[in-house]
Amino acid sequence: MNEGDAQRLKFSVVIPAWNDAENLARLLPALQEIDNEMIVVDAADDRGTEEIARANGAIYRRASKPNRGEQMNLGAAIATGDVLVFHHADSWLTPVHFAAIERALQDRQIIGGAFHRKFDERHPRLKFLEPFTRIAARFGSTMYGDQSIFVRREVFERLGGFATIPLMEDMEFSQRLRAAGRLAIIDPPIETSARRHLARGAWRASLQNGLFIVLYKLGVSPQRLHRWYYRETA
């Protein structure tokens, strides 16, 4: 594939939403300027989210319940792009990010990937770990949803999409995607709003998220983790 071929790739940005009207009001106008297909799959009964999505040229779909895996599959099912980008509503995407994806996918052996994460106030006093996480990401660590996972559409369809589990759908999909072919973990890093994280207490949230990841890897079911998580954060 040459550079001209890469420029002809069409991107579909799939955004699972749940009470995210304020985040979408910031994100969608910027994405609209990049002229990519935007699909918002909303799991909240929020007329404001629908109005914001449609006003900014996004395709809007309603999901029956909050389940990111199911929501992202619903969006992917109607996407027309060559490349699917699964993006959280409280994170930022710019033209530079899409240019980076285009460069990575010039190599036909690359089937997908994600962005490095930017350590910010969600990770107090942990910024010194960022170089180590970048190395780990390049050599097989899990890709998480807040890294804006991207994948060629035919590969996503071949893998059967995300598991419709209530939590850890990004980790489960990441494992299967890594097994399917070569991935690219790229810059610039993705920046995510820290507001919700800080509202719960940054250290507490970081430790809790880490604990849930460990429990999942030890075999605790996503259903049980989901019950624990939302009982804790309710």
Secondary structure, DSSP 8 states (H G I E B T S, - for coil): --HHHHHT--EEEEEEESS-HHHHHHHHHHHHHHT-EEEEEE-S--HHHHHHHHHTT-EEEE-SS--HHHHHHHHHHH---SEEEE--TTB---HHHHHHHHHHTTSTTEEEEEEEE---TTSTT-GGGHHHHHHHHHTT----GGG-EEEEHHHHHHHTS----SS-HHHHHHHHHHHHSEEEEEEEEE-B--HHHHHH-HHHHHHHHHHHHHHHHTT--HHHHHHHHHHHH-
